[in-house]
Amino acid sequence: MYTKDVLFMFSKTILLVDDTPLFIKLAKGFFRREQVNVLTASNGPEAVATIKREQPDLVFMDLYMAGGDGDKACKEIKSDIRLKSTPVVMVTSSDNPGDIERCWSAGCNEIIHKPLTREHFLDAGRKYIKLPGWSGKRSKIKTPAKFGADPNRMTDGLLSDISVGGVFLETDELCQLDTELHLEFQLYQESAFKKCKGRVAWVNRAGSLKKDYATTGMGIEFIEINKLDILSIQAWIRNEPSL
């Protein structure tokens, strides 16, 4: 059986460098399904220290940061014989020619502009590292689950399909879109309970089914889930018929 250490040996590591917590949270979410290790830093000097220590496979570096600008950190990375092969993608909201020149002069591999989408990040990432990817396959499952906004006050439901991106939860206790929920479920009887967080992505209401193949309930997108749980879900659905 694989241990956590062995699994991580086969993963890619990405470093996100930005001094805006909301942007870091968003960017981490872009890679949630890609089975990569995501590290973060909030300024240039912290990024350089992290790169020396962790040796990530790819760096996304913001240009302007309060604790130290990204172009200076990029220049330091590219000047170090041990680090210069590390791909650095500079991220900026500026179209100013002077700022763009700063990025290229620092030796970066690419520049991408805010606001960014998941595809912007993944397209840039695929140029420099091989992302493990994820399967969009959904499989039927019939297993009890518990859910709730408060982990101490959970409601019973039933999972009827699952993918590495999320689940469909059969329940009459419907929540508003984007509600964050705690989830507990088993893939099969006597397996360990998986505990994670999800977001209500869509809702099927009685008499107004958004997706007619499903019953009353909610489509839940995973937003916080253990990497080992993602891998076990992926392994499980490989052996189950797809929907």
Secondary structure, DSSP 8 states (H G I E B T S, - for coil): ---HHHHHHTS-EEEEE-S-HHHHHHHHHHTGGGT-EEEEESSHHHHHHHHHHH--SEEEEES--TTS-HHHHHHHHHTSTTTTTS-EEEEES---HHHHHHHHHTT-SEEEESS--HHHHHHHHHHHS---------EEEEEEEEEESSTTS-EEEEEEEEETTEEEEE-S----TT-EEEEEE-SSTTS--EEEEEEEEEEEBTTB-SSTTS-SEEEEEEEE--HHHHHHHHHHHHTS-B-
